[in-house]
Amino acid sequence: MCRNIRQLHNFEPPATEDEVTAAALQFVRKVSGSTKPSQANQAAFDHAVHEIAHITRHLLDELVTSAPPKDREVEAAKARERAAVRYAR
């Protein structure tokens, strides 16, 4: 899937509406093959983003886990370390 779509489940604090909408936007861009739809497709594009964000929020609200919540800063640091190794020259 898209590298820009980040895991949103099991974080403290929970994912914000902006994060959910950003993930939905990335998903719709990937599926549609377009980062900026034409005027003729803009309404359908925006509707899809809204619907996917809505259902994603429902999914996140209903998921359960026994794992402790992750810390965003710790996970970001791990991602930076992985990127440094991956892109080291």
Beta strands, then each sheet from edge to edge (+ up, - down):
strand 1: 11-12
strand 2: 70-71
sheet 1: 1+ 2+
end
